Amino acid sequence: MLTLPTRIIHVLRHFETVLSERVWEWAKVLVIGAILAPGERTVAAILRVMGCANEKHYQNYHRVLNRATWSSRELSRRLLLLLIQLFFPGNEPVIMGIDETIERRRGRKIAARGVYRDPVRSSKEFFVKTNGLRWISMMLLTPIPWAQRVWALPFLTVLAPSERYHQQRKLQHKTITDWAWQMILQVTRWMPARRLVVVADGTYAVLSFLLKVSRLPRVSAIARLRLDACLYEPPAVRGAGKRGRHALKGQAQPKLAARLNDPTTSWKKHMVSWYGGTKREMEIATGTALWYQSPIPPVTIRWVLIRDPNGQYEPMALLCTDQQAEAVQIVEWFVLRWTVEVTFHEVRAHLGVETQRQWSDLAIVRTTPALLGLFSLVTLFAHQLLGGQPFPIRQAAWYTKALPTFSDTLAFVRQHLWPSTFFSVSSYEGDTVQIPRVFFDHLVETLAFAA
């Protein structure tokens, strides 16, 4: 039976009623083992690191993922509400990022596997394809007090199979924006009273998607906008007694690409929060328009043009479905989207995403979202263990580190789990070996920072 720190137990108690009492005991071993295990996050590797290599009923731990009855959606809801309670206690807008990632997997038994563009290996000159699973993840973009920066904390991840997968099963295909719309709708039902800002890249700048989002109360979307988008003025006021159908749009506005070189464009310089936690002076032009392309009804947006006076960054355009939003705020919210890419990198480097080996459809659907959610759970554990105290950053004579990263956070949590999990059980005197405290601390530190 696991013996865990009290503050970690308090976090886990928010989730234990989603599973039955028996399955919960097995699930806790998988969760703690996934944090402690270096390298692959297979069930076998987790059982070994937890000292359960001789467990005769090892199949019970596999069945937590491939057979047991529990709702991953309910776990997502509880994780989100707990994150909101700790990091967004007020009434300020809740900022969320949404993006997709490819989990590189091979194997004929993986039914949802498809062929996609590899975003990591591809570039403007080369197009690289990869076999794998496509996941769409929604993350809470929140400042972490002890890290002094914004992190993207995953809480809801869904599998988005390819069009061929649905055609073979005679199912209606769902695009990326279809999945994103359902995820946003689900989150609004979980938090009906909070204002929600969803930040995405250009993949989600789709009129049908933005139209549905704009009709939701207290929800707005920010995405990258094409410089050649067809923007229009609102339609003129219809005269009394005039027959015919109402106009959908007014006069065409200049293309944003033309506005970049137009001397009449009104540019204003602003100091904005930029990538890497820096401040940078940028030139911003903004306005409102109708984005229209038949047969989709027009969507009212605020467009924002961004230009670097030093020429280091290429000009880009953003859109926001909230016309009342400030241009500088839109830019700073969009910049936070980069933390989503950082999280995708961290879960691959430190939490073993792409190393799991399940073939069961149910286990596949559950495992990757669980590993992404483990990023948020580790952050919660560290937040509770610190209790408002400064983060103890690992230092060396040749390297001074100012702020903790996720690898430091994971090691900090491991340092509390190793002693309590493996050295707190009483043993017979003949089975124990006394070691100096310095050596014990060095051993725990080495295990905690293992890759």
Wavefront OBJ file of the C-alpha trace (Angstrom):
o trace
v 0.000 0.000 0.000
v 1.369 3.416 -0.984
v 2.464 5.878 1.654
v 2.376 9.336 0.092
v 2.979 12.862 1.415
v -0.152 14.371 2.916
v -0.274 17.305 0.491
v -0.132 14.957 -2.490
v -2.931 12.865 -0.993
v -5.068 16.010 -0.724
v -4.657 16.593 -4.474
v -5.408 12.993 -5.402
v -8.591 12.955 -3.328
v -10.225 15.247 -5.885
v -10.149 12.353 -8.377
v -10.564 9.149 -6.380
v -14.378 8.958 -6.550
v -14.292 8.774 -10.366
v -12.957 5.208 -10.103
v -14.064 2.305 -7.946
v -12.152 1.739 -4.721
v -10.283 -1.292 -6.071
v -9.386 0.291 -9.427
v -8.282 3.481 -7.652
v -5.552 1.611 -5.750
v -4.157 0.257 -9.006
v -4.505 3.642 -10.714
v -2.485 5.354 -7.950
v 0.395 2.954 -8.573
v 0.292 3.837 -12.275
v 0.208 7.585 -11.582
v 3.072 7.589 -9.067
v 5.046 5.121 -11.161
v 4.635 7.261 -14.286
v 6.169 10.177 -12.350
v 9.067 8.138 -10.992
v 9.853 5.999 -14.040
v 12.714 7.139 -16.274
v 12.495 6.538 -19.999
v 9.525 4.561 -21.304
v 6.116 4.837 -19.647
v 4.880 1.341 -20.327
v 2.904 -0.459 -17.631
v 5.762 -2.950 -17.266
v 8.297 -0.164 -16.697
v 6.014 1.452 -14.135
v 5.574 -1.812 -12.214
v 9.322 -2.347 -12.124
v 10.064 1.127 -10.788
v 7.349 0.684 -8.152
v 8.854 -2.594 -6.930
v 6.008 -4.695 -8.328
v 8.033 -6.772 -10.800
v 6.963 -9.984 -8.993
v 3.283 -9.012 -8.806
v 1.386 -12.144 -9.924
v -1.761 -10.208 -10.860
v 0.036 -7.656 -13.023
v -2.806 -7.820 -15.544
v -4.962 -5.768 -13.151
v -2.801 -2.704 -13.839
v -3.216 -3.159 -17.601
v -6.973 -3.436 -17.133
v -7.123 0.009 -15.549
v -6.454 1.335 -19.044
v -7.961 -1.235 -21.383
v -11.011 -2.534 -19.528
v -11.991 -0.743 -16.297
v -15.037 1.525 -16.304
v -14.250 5.164 -15.550
v -14.769 8.501 -17.268
v -11.706 10.351 -18.533
v -13.977 13.319 -19.279
v -14.968 13.570 -15.627
v -11.302 13.453 -14.631
v -10.666 16.297 -17.082
v -13.468 18.343 -15.543
v -12.135 17.906 -12.019
v -8.586 18.684 -13.102
v -9.715 21.899 -14.807
v -11.761 23.083 -11.822
v -8.860 22.383 -9.475
v -6.469 24.340 -11.711
v -8.934 27.231 -11.896
v -9.357 27.208 -8.119
v -5.609 27.470 -7.517
v -4.446 29.705 -10.375
v -7.550 31.672 -11.512
v -9.520 32.300 -8.297
v -10.880 35.712 -9.382
v -13.178 36.793 -12.187
v -10.524 37.622 -14.779
v -10.778 35.925 -18.201
v -9.568 32.340 -18.345
v -6.988 31.992 -21.131
v -6.763 28.636 -22.887
v -4.630 27.399 -25.746
v -5.669 24.708 -28.202
v -3.421 22.897 -30.647
v -2.811 19.489 -32.172
v 0.224 17.234 -31.990
v 1.256 13.985 -33.682
v 2.190 10.972 -31.566
v 4.489 8.894 -33.773
v 3.241 5.313 -33.596
v 3.461 2.309 -35.894
v 1.623 -0.994 -35.885
v -1.223 -2.557 -37.846
v -3.275 -3.106 -34.703
v -3.489 0.645 -34.006
v -6.792 1.358 -35.734
v -6.753 5.173 -35.519
v -3.234 5.480 -36.940
v -2.914 7.811 -39.938
v -0.347 9.556 -42.118
v 0.152 13.230 -41.292
v 2.578 16.057 -41.886
v 5.335 15.972 -39.282
v 5.411 19.520 -37.856
v 8.815 19.010 -36.209
v 10.724 17.609 -39.182
v 8.965 19.619 -41.910
v 9.935 23.114 -43.029
v 9.066 25.549 -45.802
v 11.400 23.676 -48.145
v 10.703 20.074 -47.056
v 7.450 18.212 -46.463
v 7.912 15.209 -44.159
v 5.156 12.696 -43.473
v 4.880 10.460 -40.423
v 2.707 7.616 -39.169
v 0.953 8.198 -35.913
v -2.003 9.425 -33.914
v -3.273 12.980 -34.022
v -4.281 14.521 -30.700
v -5.965 17.843 -29.999
v -5.189 19.238 -26.570
v -6.709 22.136 -24.679
v -4.470 23.715 -22.059
v -4.878 26.349 -19.377
v -2.432 29.226 -19.950
v -1.709 30.452 -16.460
v 1.146 32.169 -14.626
v 2.824 29.846 -12.117
v 3.810 31.952 -9.074
v 6.963 30.056 -8.115
v 8.098 29.683 -11.750
v 7.452 33.389 -12.508
v 6.256 32.587 -16.015
v 3.208 31.296 -17.879
v 2.853 27.541 -18.332
v 0.401 25.644 -20.519
v -1.326 23.025 -18.351
v -3.171 20.303 -20.342
v -6.526 19.177 -18.990
v -8.551 17.907 -21.987
v -7.112 15.907 -24.894
v -9.037 14.058 -27.617
v -8.029 11.750 -30.451
v -8.793 13.132 -33.928
v -8.533 10.230 -36.426
v -7.930 10.732 -40.121
v -10.616 10.966 -42.791
v -9.711 7.482 -44.052
v -10.394 6.052 -40.590
v -13.964 7.388 -40.673
v -14.532 6.370 -44.299
v -13.569 2.770 -43.564
v -16.114 2.683 -40.746
v -18.767 4.625 -42.684
v -18.750 7.411 -40.127
v -19.054 11.140 -40.638
v -15.601 12.692 -40.595
v -14.810 15.334 -37.982
v -12.237 17.948 -38.877
v -9.835 19.503 -36.392
v -12.136 22.503 -35.970
v -15.132 20.204 -35.400
v -13.304 18.594 -32.497
v -12.164 21.978 -31.218
v -15.728 23.293 -31.250
v -16.957 20.341 -29.195
v -14.120 20.812 -26.702
v -14.878 24.520 -26.278
v -18.577 23.758 -25.867
v -17.743 21.194 -23.186
v -15.563 23.656 -21.270
v -18.283 26.328 -21.327
v -20.657 23.828 -19.731
v -18.101 23.120 -17.017
v -17.594 26.843 -16.345
v -20.817 28.629 -17.374
v -20.069 31.823 -15.446
v -16.474 32.455 -16.524
v -15.258 34.425 -19.521
v -13.158 32.249 -21.806
v -10.476 33.311 -24.309
v -9.274 30.558 -26.668
v -5.917 31.131 -28.393
v -5.011 29.084 -31.482
v -2.823 29.153 -34.574
v -3.850 29.672 -38.194
v -5.259 26.138 -38.486
v -8.295 27.284 -36.504
v -8.904 30.462 -38.527
v -11.884 28.789 -40.209
v -15.052 30.795 -40.773
v -17.505 28.037 -39.837
v -15.648 27.441 -36.578
v -15.265 31.120 -35.690
v -18.948 31.756 -36.457
v -20.051 29.196 -33.879
v -17.562 30.453 -31.297
v -18.676 34.075 -31.792
v -22.256 33.086 -30.964
v -21.296 31.664 -27.558
v -21.746 34.108 -24.675
v -18.553 35.097 -22.785
v -16.327 33.209 -25.260
v -13.888 34.739 -27.746
v -11.264 33.221 -30.043
v -7.883 34.563 -31.157
v -6.052 33.080 -34.132
v -3.566 33.979 -36.807
v -5.198 35.577 -39.864
v -4.178 35.347 -43.513
v -2.912 38.569 -45.011
v -5.126 38.024 -48.062
v -8.376 37.439 -46.132
v -11.506 39.007 -47.661
v -12.602 41.698 -45.215
v -15.599 44.002 -45.641
v -17.339 46.939 -44.044
v -20.674 46.306 -42.304
v -23.672 46.520 -44.688
v -25.305 49.903 -45.135
v -28.488 50.659 -43.209
v -31.434 49.397 -45.208
v -33.791 52.138 -46.365
v -37.447 52.086 -45.370
v -39.627 50.326 -47.923
v -36.717 48.944 -49.923
v -37.480 45.520 -51.318
v -35.165 42.538 -51.634
v -33.047 40.523 -49.271
v -30.768 42.164 -46.729
v -27.136 42.720 -47.664
v -24.638 40.537 -45.843
v -21.629 42.812 -46.316
v -20.668 46.293 -47.288
v -17.785 47.725 -49.240
v -14.596 45.641 -49.444
v -11.724 46.719 -47.216
v -8.108 46.726 -48.450
v -6.244 43.456 -47.985
v -4.051 43.346 -44.911
v -1.036 42.697 -47.139
v -1.754 46.019 -48.869
v -2.147 47.829 -45.547
v 1.425 46.854 -44.617
v 2.826 49.049 -47.381
v 0.092 51.690 -47.413
v 1.462 55.027 -46.096
v -2.034 55.943 -44.839
v -2.142 53.000 -42.432
v -2.205 54.230 -38.843
v 0.596 52.534 -36.902
v 1.148 52.929 -33.169
v 4.181 51.781 -31.214
v 3.562 49.687 -28.107
v 5.740 47.812 -25.642
v 4.271 44.316 -25.582
v 5.091 41.131 -23.713
v 6.910 39.046 -26.283
v 8.313 35.548 -26.653
v 10.809 34.372 -24.061
v 9.290 36.522 -21.333
v 10.794 39.693 -22.816
v 9.352 43.120 -23.593
v 9.579 44.357 -27.163
v 8.493 47.493 -29.006
v 6.210 46.632 -31.923
v 4.140 48.658 -34.368
v 0.454 47.753 -34.292
v -2.440 48.685 -36.563
v -5.964 47.529 -35.843
v -9.551 47.803 -36.983
v -12.857 45.946 -37.224
v -14.349 44.197 -40.222
v -16.608 41.443 -41.491
v -14.740 38.369 -42.662
v -16.873 36.801 -45.350
v -16.564 33.967 -47.798
v -19.652 32.390 -49.349
v -21.594 30.352 -48.336
v -20.648 30.895 -44.648
v -22.333 33.931 -43.040
v -19.904 36.772 -42.239
v -18.082 36.855 -38.919
v -17.415 40.124 -37.118
v -13.773 40.358 -36.063
v -11.112 42.741 -34.842
v -7.994 42.424 -36.952
v -4.542 43.323 -35.671
v -1.475 43.909 -37.845
v 1.915 43.554 -36.133
v 5.152 44.915 -37.598
v 8.648 44.863 -36.123
v 10.323 48.268 -36.614
v 13.729 46.532 -36.484
v 12.760 43.998 -39.145
v 13.752 40.957 -37.067
v 10.268 39.392 -37.177
v 8.069 39.023 -40.249
v 4.774 40.967 -40.176
v 1.751 38.958 -39.139
v -1.971 39.445 -38.669
v -4.260 38.265 -35.883
v -8.010 38.115 -35.481
v -10.241 38.215 -32.421
v -13.969 37.522 -32.373
v -14.344 40.110 -29.595
v -14.415 43.529 -31.250
v -14.046 45.300 -27.905
v -10.726 43.664 -27.043
v -7.648 45.901 -26.975
v -5.109 45.305 -29.735
v -2.164 45.059 -27.328
v -4.052 42.570 -25.188
v -4.827 40.437 -28.241
v -1.126 40.342 -29.161
v -0.044 39.417 -25.637
v -2.672 36.684 -25.394
v -1.556 35.238 -28.721
v 2.105 35.226 -27.651
v 1.117 32.964 -24.735
v 0.216 30.283 -27.290
v 3.901 29.396 -27.635
v 3.823 27.783 -24.187
v 1.599 25.079 -25.700
v 4.489 24.025 -27.941
v 6.794 24.039 -24.908
v 4.453 21.660 -23.071
v 4.334 19.282 -26.039
v 8.139 19.192 -25.964
v 8.306 18.677 -22.186
v 5.871 15.729 -22.110
v 7.925 13.994 -24.783
v 11.234 14.694 -23.055
v 10.225 13.995 -19.445
v 6.886 12.125 -19.292
v 7.377 9.481 -21.952
v 4.766 10.471 -24.541
v 5.329 8.298 -27.665
v 6.950 5.534 -25.571
v 3.743 3.742 -24.527
v 2.958 0.514 -26.386
v -0.760 -0.222 -25.973
v -2.674 -1.751 -28.885
v -6.117 -1.737 -27.290
v -8.272 1.079 -28.686
v -9.542 2.034 -25.229
v -6.052 2.011 -23.704
v -4.718 4.202 -26.528
v -7.535 6.719 -26.077
v -6.813 6.907 -22.338
v -3.021 6.744 -22.046
v -1.802 9.762 -24.027
v -4.367 12.175 -22.478
v -3.345 10.795 -19.078
v 0.350 11.492 -19.717
v -0.457 15.018 -20.906
v -2.634 15.538 -17.835
v 0.258 14.261 -15.728
v 2.113 17.467 -16.654
v -0.616 19.460 -14.892
v -0.778 17.001 -12.008
v 2.974 17.283 -11.356
v 2.587 21.069 -11.359
v -0.240 20.783 -8.815
v 1.831 18.464 -6.617
v 4.743 20.904 -6.628
v 2.443 23.856 -5.904
v 0.972 22.102 -2.881
v 4.320 20.796 -1.605
v 5.848 24.270 -1.741
v 3.034 25.779 0.307
v 3.929 29.315 -0.762
v 7.675 28.864 -0.193
v 10.294 29.677 -2.880
v 11.227 26.884 -5.236
v 14.570 25.237 -4.309
v 16.417 25.392 -7.638
v 19.276 22.971 -8.227
v 22.504 24.928 -8.630
v 26.093 24.161 -9.583
v 29.388 26.040 -9.359
v 29.514 26.352 -13.165
v 25.825 27.229 -13.725
v 23.500 29.659 -11.987
v 19.830 28.998 -12.670
v 17.360 31.766 -11.929
v 13.963 30.128 -12.543
v 12.768 26.505 -12.348
v 11.768 24.554 -15.446
v 9.461 21.570 -15.661
v 12.402 19.190 -15.294
v 13.189 20.870 -11.958
v 9.533 20.592 -10.976
v 9.417 16.900 -11.813
v 12.606 16.277 -9.835
v 11.226 18.236 -6.865
v 8.118 16.049 -6.783
v 10.206 12.895 -7.180
v 12.372 13.899 -4.224
v 9.257 13.816 -2.056
v 7.944 10.583 -3.565
v 11.053 8.404 -3.473
v 11.591 8.440 0.323
v 7.889 8.237 1.240
v 7.112 5.511 -1.298
v 10.063 3.187 -0.802
v 11.741 3.975 2.523
v 8.780 4.510 4.832
v 7.796 0.841 5.250
v 9.084 -0.773 8.435
v 11.357 -3.784 7.849
v 13.053 -6.364 9.991
v 16.392 -5.311 11.416
v 18.200 -7.952 9.378
v 16.757 -6.535 6.142
v 17.963 -2.977 6.704
v 21.307 -1.366 5.960
v 22.295 1.889 7.617
v 23.726 4.506 5.261
v 24.921 8.054 5.942
v 22.359 10.800 5.459
v 24.531 12.575 2.901
v 24.681 9.456 0.741
v 20.931 8.923 1.078
v 20.168 12.502 -0.024
v 22.595 12.170 -2.932
v 20.902 8.913 -3.990
v 17.438 10.482 -3.899
v 18.651 13.535 -5.860
v 20.226 11.314 -8.521
v 17.016 9.301 -8.889
v 14.895 12.449 -8.998
v 16.842 13.992 -11.892
v 17.065 10.756 -13.887
v 15.864 11.276 -17.462
l 1 2 3 4 5 6 7 8 9 10 11 12 13 14 15 16 17 18 19 20 21 22 23 24 25 26 27 28 29 30 31 32 33 34 35 36 37 38 39 40 41 42 43 44 45 46 47 48 49 50 51 52 53 54 55 56 57 58 59 60 61 62 63 64 65 66 67 68 69 70 71 72 73 74 75 76 77 78 79 80 81 82 83 84 85 86 87 88 89 90 91 92 93 94 95 96 97 98 99 100 101 102 103 104 105 106 107 108 109 110 111 112 113 114 115 116 117 118 119 120 121 122 123 124 125 126 127 128 129 130 131 132 133 134 135 136 137 138 139 140 141 142 143 144 145 146 147 148 149 150 151 152 153 154 155 156 157 158 159 160 161 162 163 164 165 166 167 168 169 170 171 172 173 174 175 176 177 178 179 180 181 182 183 184 185 186 187 188 189 190 191 192 193 194 195 196 197 198 199 200 201 202 203 204 205 206 207 208 209 210 211 212 213 214 215 216 217 218 219 220 221 222 223 224 225 226 227 228 229 230 231 232 233 234 235 236 237 238 239 240 241 242 243 244 245 246 247 248 249 250 251 252 253 254 255 256 257 258 259 260 261 262 263 264 265 266 267 268 269 270 271 272 273 274 275 276 277 278 279 280 281 282 283 284 285 286 287 288 289 290 291 292 293 294 295 296 297 298 299 300 301 302 303 304 305 306 307 308 309 310 311 312 313 314 315 316 317 318 319 320 321 322 323 324 325 326 327 328 329 330 331 332 333 334 335 336 337 338 339 340 341 342 343 344 345 346 347 348 349 350 351 352 353 354 355 356 357 358 359 360 361 362 363 364 365 366 367 368 369 370 371 372 373 374 375 376 377 378 379 380 381 382 383 384 385 386 387 388 389 390 391 392 393 394 395 396 397 398 399 400 401 402 403 404 405 406 407 408 409 410 411 412 413 414 415 416 417 418 419 420 421 422 423 424 425 426 427 428 429 430 431 432 433 434 435 436 437 438 439 440 441 442 443 444 445 446 447 448 449 450 451
